[in-house]
Amino acid sequence: MGQQEFESFKQNLRDWMDNHQDEYDLFEEEMNRKDSAGYQMIMSKAISILPQYEKIIKQRINKGKYEDITDIETLFQKENLAQSLIEEFNNPPRESIVPSMLCWLYFGQSFERMIEKGQELKLNPEISFFQKIFISYTIKLMIKQSVKLGLRTKEDWKEYNKLKKVIENNEEINWAMEEEAIKNVADEKKKAGRKKIDIPFPELLMSAVSDKDGLIKRIEEHITIKHTELDLAYLKIALEELAYMFPCDVKLFRNSLEKQYGEKVHIIGERGIQNAHKRLTSYIKNQLVKDTGEDRQNIENLKKFLSL
């Protein structure tokens, strides 16, 4: 489907919602119920369209393969799942949930609600291990497809996961304080202009870091050996991905590192780190450079070291 066709399809969905508001509202209420009826209704619909889906999941469980879902995505493409749904939307049988479901997927909090329902369902002691694996596969596939279709971004899911942890762990106070700290960092940057920004490195670390002294020592151990512009760009990305450090620009990060470690390690100039960071956060073929090849492996190795 080309971009023009895609936009036309979305407009058709909006038009359907305008003309069937009561029907859509009933579907959304069903999906927001405390029980799992709505979630199971969608699962049943998916299996009715693609009965091979359940077979693939069973085969994977029997073989102990739980990571790669390429064959499932290939199945969806091979069987033209999207086209099947569009055709049913255009000519829906009586009692079809497809029009409401598609509107909900595109314009509602659909992926988040389905994942919540799936995770709640997995806690039910009466469901089997196979059913739990089946749900987990479906959740993983939904997240990947939501990003692939442009309905969510990776950052959207990171923010959602962070909020979920806040709610589950009753960390609203820390959440509020961290947002305030980020605001203060931004205010400092605005006041400083082109002047050297001088914020102690420990103040850049989030409250979720239980052992800040230990982390500071591990960073010192690392940069004593690895302190090129690329090494420091990796370090910034690793700390932010681990949610150990508030997101900040390279200038603030570099100056704070120098304040903390400058007497023991030569911290390279801002421009070199900026160039390396810019390369890592640029796109090649719709993928960030930092998420590919050797760069990703180096970042993941550093994250493991920092997490010890």
C-alpha positions as CSV (number, residue, x, y, z in Angstrom):
1,M,0.0,0.0,0.0
2,G,1.5,3.3,-1.1
3,Q,1.4,6.4,1.1
4,Q,-1.5,8.0,-0.8
5,E,-3.5,4.7,-0.5
6,F,-2.6,4.5,3.2
7,E,-3.8,8.0,3.9
8,S,-7.0,7.3,2.0
9,F,-7.5,4.1,4.1
10,K,-7.1,6.0,7.3
11,Q,-9.6,8.6,6.2
12,N,-12.1,5.7,5.4
13,L,-11.5,4.5,9.0
14,R,-12.3,8.0,10.4
15,D,-15.4,8.2,8.2
16,W,-16.6,4.9,9.5
17,M,-16.0,6.0,13.1
18,D,-18.0,9.2,12.5
19,N,-20.9,7.1,11.1
20,H,-20.7,4.2,13.7
21,Q,-19.8,6.0,16.9
22,D,-22.1,3.9,19.1
23,E,-20.7,0.6,17.6
24,Y,-17.1,1.8,18.1
25,D,-17.8,2.9,21.7
26,L,-19.2,-0.5,22.5
27,F,-16.1,-2.2,21.1
28,E,-13.8,0.1,23.1
29,E,-15.7,-0.5,26.3
30,E,-15.3,-4.3,25.6
31,M,-11.6,-3.8,25.3
32,N,-11.4,-1.8,28.5
33,R,-13.3,-4.4,30.6
34,K,-11.4,-5.9,33.5
35,D,-11.9,-9.4,32.2
36,S,-10.1,-10.7,29.1
37,A,-13.1,-11.2,26.8
38,G,-12.1,-8.4,24.4
39,Y,-8.5,-9.7,24.2
40,Q,-9.6,-13.3,23.6
41,M,-12.0,-12.0,20.9
42,I,-9.1,-10.5,18.9
43,M,-6.9,-13.6,19.4
44,S,-9.7,-15.8,18.1
45,K,-10.1,-13.5,15.1
46,A,-6.4,-13.6,14.3
47,I,-6.4,-17.4,14.5
48,S,-9.5,-17.7,12.4
49,I,-7.8,-15.7,9.6
50,L,-4.4,-17.4,10.1
51,P,-4.9,-20.9,11.6
52,Q,-1.2,-21.6,10.9
53,Y,-0.2,-19.1,13.5
54,E,-1.1,-21.4,16.4
55,K,0.7,-24.3,14.7
56,I,3.9,-22.3,14.4
57,I,3.8,-21.3,18.0
58,K,3.3,-24.9,19.1
59,Q,6.3,-26.0,16.9
60,R,8.5,-23.3,18.4
61,I,7.6,-24.3,22.0
62,N,8.3,-27.9,21.3
63,K,11.7,-27.0,19.8
64,G,12.5,-24.5,22.6
65,K,12.8,-21.5,20.2
66,Y,11.6,-18.4,21.9
67,E,13.5,-15.5,20.4
68,D,13.3,-15.0,16.6
69,I,9.8,-14.3,15.2
70,T,10.8,-13.9,11.6
71,D,8.8,-16.9,10.4
72,I,5.7,-15.5,12.1
73,E,6.2,-12.1,10.4
74,T,6.8,-13.9,7.1
75,L,3.5,-15.8,7.6
76,F,1.6,-12.6,8.0
77,Q,3.1,-11.2,4.8
78,K,2.7,-14.4,2.8
79,E,-1.0,-14.8,3.8
80,N,-1.7,-11.1,3.1
81,L,-3.1,-10.5,6.6
82,A,-3.4,-6.7,6.1
83,Q,-5.2,-7.2,2.8
84,S,-7.6,-9.7,4.4
85,L,-8.5,-7.2,7.1
86,I,-9.0,-4.4,4.6
87,E,-11.3,-6.5,2.4
88,E,-13.4,-7.4,5.5
89,F,-13.5,-3.7,6.5
90,N,-14.8,-2.8,3.1
91,N,-17.3,-5.6,3.0
92,P,-17.9,-6.6,6.7
93,P,-20.2,-9.6,7.5
94,R,-22.8,-9.0,10.1
95,E,-21.4,-8.9,13.6
96,S,-17.8,-8.4,12.2
97,I,-15.4,-6.8,14.7
98,V,-12.9,-5.8,12.0
99,P,-14.1,-2.2,11.3
100,S,-14.1,-1.3,15.1
101,M,-10.9,-3.2,15.6
102,L,-9.0,-1.4,12.9
103,C,-10.2,2.0,14.1
104,W,-9.1,1.1,17.6
105,L,-5.7,-0.1,16.4
106,Y,-5.1,3.1,14.5
107,F,-6.7,5.8,16.7
108,G,-7.0,4.3,20.2
109,Q,-4.7,3.1,23.0
110,S,-4.9,-0.3,21.4
111,F,-1.5,-1.8,21.6
112,E,-1.0,-0.7,25.2
113,R,-4.4,-2.1,26.3
114,M,-3.9,-5.5,24.5
115,I,-0.5,-5.9,26.1
116,E,-1.9,-5.1,29.5
117,K,-4.7,-7.6,29.1
118,G,-2.2,-10.2,27.8
119,Q,0.1,-9.7,30.8
120,E,-2.9,-9.9,33.2
121,L,-4.1,-13.0,31.5
122,K,-0.6,-14.6,32.0
123,L,-1.0,-14.2,35.8
124,N,-4.1,-16.5,35.8
125,P,-3.0,-19.7,37.5
126,E,-5.5,-21.7,35.5
127,I,-3.9,-21.1,32.1
128,S,-1.3,-23.5,30.8
129,F,2.4,-22.8,30.1
130,F,1.7,-23.1,26.3
131,Q,-1.0,-20.4,26.6
132,K,1.5,-18.1,28.4
133,I,4.1,-18.6,25.7
134,F,1.4,-18.0,23.1
135,I,0.5,-14.7,24.7
136,S,4.1,-13.6,25.1
137,Y,4.7,-14.3,21.4
138,T,1.7,-12.2,20.5
139,I,2.8,-9.3,22.7
140,K,6.2,-9.3,21.1
141,L,4.8,-9.4,17.6
142,M,2.4,-6.6,18.4
143,I,5.1,-4.3,19.6
144,K,7.3,-5.0,16.6
145,Q,4.4,-4.5,14.2
146,S,3.3,-1.3,15.8
147,V,6.8,0.2,15.2
148,K,7.0,-1.3,11.7
149,L,3.7,0.3,10.8
150,G,4.6,3.7,12.2
151,L,1.8,3.6,14.8
152,R,4.3,3.7,17.7
153,T,8.0,4.4,18.0
154,K,10.7,2.7,20.1
155,E,10.7,5.8,22.3
156,D,6.9,5.5,22.8
157,W,7.4,2.0,24.1
158,K,10.3,3.0,26.3
159,E,8.1,5.7,27.9
160,Y,5.2,3.3,28.3
161,N,7.5,0.7,30.0
162,K,8.9,3.4,32.3
163,L,5.4,4.6,33.3
164,K,4.3,1.0,33.9
165,K,7.2,0.4,36.3
166,V,6.4,3.7,38.1
167,I,2.8,2.5,38.6
168,E,3.7,-1.1,39.6
169,N,6.4,0.1,42.1
170,N,4.6,3.1,43.5
171,E,7.5,5.4,42.3
172,E,5.4,8.5,41.5
173,I,7.5,10.6,43.8
174,N,10.8,9.6,42.1
175,W,9.2,10.1,38.8
176,A,8.1,13.6,39.6
177,M,11.5,14.5,41.1
178,E,13.4,13.1,38.0
179,E,11.2,15.2,35.7
180,E,12.0,18.3,37.8
181,A,15.7,17.5,37.7
182,I,15.6,17.2,33.9
183,K,13.8,20.6,33.8
184,N,16.5,22.1,36.0
185,V,19.2,20.7,33.7
186,A,17.5,22.3,30.7
187,D,17.2,25.6,32.6
188,E,20.9,25.6,33.4
189,K,21.7,25.0,29.7
190,K,19.5,28.0,28.7
191,K,21.2,30.2,31.2
192,A,24.6,29.2,30.3
193,G,24.4,30.0,26.6
194,R,27.9,29.2,25.1
195,K,29.5,29.3,28.5
196,K,31.0,26.2,30.0
197,I,28.2,24.2,31.7
198,D,29.5,23.0,35.0
199,I,27.2,20.4,36.6
200,P,28.7,17.7,38.8
201,F,28.5,14.3,37.1
202,P,26.7,12.5,40.0
203,E,23.8,15.0,39.6
204,L,23.2,13.7,36.1
205,L,22.6,10.2,37.4
206,M,19.0,9.1,38.1
207,S,17.6,8.2,41.5
208,A,17.0,4.7,40.2
209,V,20.8,4.1,40.4
210,S,21.0,2.4,43.8
211,D,24.8,2.4,43.9
212,K,26.0,5.7,42.4
213,D,29.5,5.4,43.9
214,G,29.9,2.0,42.4
215,L,28.7,3.2,39.0
216,I,31.1,6.2,39.1
217,K,34.0,3.8,39.8
218,R,33.0,1.5,37.0
219,I,32.9,4.4,34.6
220,E,36.3,5.6,35.8
221,E,37.7,2.1,35.2
222,H,36.3,2.1,31.7
223,I,37.4,5.5,30.5
224,T,40.8,5.1,31.9
225,I,41.4,2.6,29.1
226,K,38.8,3.7,26.6
227,H,38.5,7.5,26.1
228,T,38.4,8.2,22.4
229,E,35.6,10.3,21.0
230,L,33.8,7.2,19.9
231,D,34.3,5.5,23.3
232,L,32.7,8.5,25.1
233,A,29.8,8.6,22.6
234,Y,29.2,4.9,23.4
235,L,29.3,5.7,27.1
236,K,26.7,8.4,26.8
237,I,24.3,6.2,24.8
238,A,24.8,3.2,27.1
239,L,24.0,5.3,30.3
240,E,20.9,6.8,28.7
241,E,19.6,3.4,27.4
242,L,20.1,1.9,30.9
243,A,18.2,4.9,32.3
244,Y,21.1,5.5,34.6
245,M,21.6,9.1,33.4
246,F,19.2,11.9,32.5
247,P,19.2,12.6,28.7
248,C,21.4,15.6,28.0
249,D,23.4,17.1,25.2
250,V,27.0,16.2,24.4
251,K,28.4,19.5,25.8
252,L,26.9,19.0,29.3
253,F,27.9,15.3,29.3
254,R,31.5,16.0,28.3
255,N,32.0,18.9,30.8
256,S,30.5,16.9,33.6
257,L,32.8,14.0,32.8
258,E,35.8,16.3,32.8
259,K,34.7,17.8,36.2
260,Q,34.5,14.3,37.7
261,Y,37.5,12.5,36.0
262,G,39.6,15.2,34.5
263,E,42.4,14.9,37.0
264,K,42.9,11.2,36.2
265,V,41.9,10.9,32.6
266,H,42.2,13.2,29.6
267,I,38.6,13.9,28.4
268,I,38.7,14.6,24.7
269,G,37.1,17.9,23.3
270,E,33.4,18.4,22.8
271,R,33.6,18.5,19.0
272,G,35.0,15.1,18.5
273,I,32.4,13.5,20.8
274,Q,29.6,15.4,19.0
275,N,30.8,14.1,15.6
276,A,30.9,10.5,16.9
277,H,27.5,10.8,18.6
278,K,25.9,12.4,15.5
279,R,27.1,9.5,13.4
280,L,25.8,6.9,15.8
281,T,22.4,8.6,16.0
282,S,21.9,9.1,12.3
283,Y,19.8,6.8,10.1
284,I,20.9,4.4,7.4
285,K,18.1,2.5,5.7
286,N,15.5,3.4,8.3
287,Q,17.7,2.2,11.2
288,L,19.9,4.1,13.6
289,V,23.6,3.4,13.1
290,K,24.0,2.8,16.9
291,D,21.5,-0.1,16.6
292,T,23.6,-2.0,13.9
293,G,26.7,-4.1,13.6
294,E,29.8,-3.6,15.7
295,D,28.5,-0.3,17.2
296,R,25.5,-2.1,18.8
297,Q,27.7,-4.9,20.0
298,N,30.1,-2.4,21.7
299,I,27.2,-0.5,23.3
300,E,25.7,-3.7,24.6
301,N,29.0,-4.9,26.0
302,L,29.4,-1.6,27.8
303,K,25.9,-1.8,29.2
304,K,26.7,-5.2,30.6
305,F,29.9,-3.9,32.2
306,L,28.1,-0.9,33.7
307,S,25.3,-3.2,35.1
308,L,27.7,-5.4,37.1
